[in-house]
Amino acid sequence: MSEIYTNHKGQSFELTMWDEVKKDCGYIDNNKGYIYGCHPIDEEGQIIDCNWFKTNDQRINFLNNFEGI
């Protein structure tokens, strides 16, 4: 199940895991090991980009240092 996260700058993100997407979409691959999803959300509530990371630490770093698109 994905969740919404808001960082210290007030920017929102949808957080998800590859296994969820894989199951929901019927994929059979492992996304080359990129399993931690982080998708920025704009002011209107729309996902504006899709980002995948191999570790949760990489994803957290992205969340805390996001400068916008």
C-alpha positions in Angstrom: 0.0 0.0 0.0 1.4 3.4 -0.9 1.4 6.3 1.5 1.7 10.0 1.2 4.8 11.6 2.9 5.4 15.4 3.4 9.0 16.5 3.9 10.2 19.4 6.1 9.8 21.8 3.1 6.1 20.9 2.8 6.6 19.0 -0.4 4.4 15.8 -0.7 5.4 12.5 -2.2 3.7 9.1 -2.8 5.9 6.4 -1.4 5.5 2.9 -2.7 7.3 -0.4 -3.1 8.1 -2.2 -6.3 6.4 -5.4 -5.1 3.1 -3.5 -4.9 3.4 -2.2 -8.4 4.5 -5.5 -9.7 1.5 -7.3 -8.2 -1.0 -4.6 -9.2 0.2 -4.4 -12.8 1.1 -8.1 -13.3 4.8 -7.4 -13.9 7.3 -10.3 -13.5 10.6 -8.4 -13.4 12.4 -7.0 -10.3 12.9 -3.5 -11.7 16.7 -4.1 -11.8 16.7 -3.9 -8.0 15.0 -0.5 -7.8 12.4 -1.3 -5.2 11.8 1.9 -3.3 9.4 4.3 -5.1 9.1 8.0 -4.4 6.9 10.1 -6.6 6.6 13.9 -6.1 3.1 15.4 -6.0 2.3 18.9 -7.2 0.0 21.4 -5.5 -3.0 20.0 -7.4 -2.4 16.5 -6.0 -1.0 15.0 -9.3 2.1 12.8 -9.4 4.6 14.8 -11.5 7.6 12.3 -11.7 8.5 8.7 -10.8 11.7 7.9 -9.0 13.0 4.5 -7.9 15.9 3.7 -5.6 17.8 0.6 -4.6 17.9 1.5 -0.9 15.6 3.3 1.5 18.5 5.5 2.5 18.7 6.8 -1.1 15.0 7.4 -1.1 15.1 9.3 2.2 18.0 11.4 0.9 15.9 12.3 -2.2 12.9 13.2 0.0 15.0 15.5 2.2 16.8 17.2 -0.7 14.2 17.5 -3.3 14.4 20.9 -5.1 11.3 20.5 -7.4 11.0 19.9 -11.1 
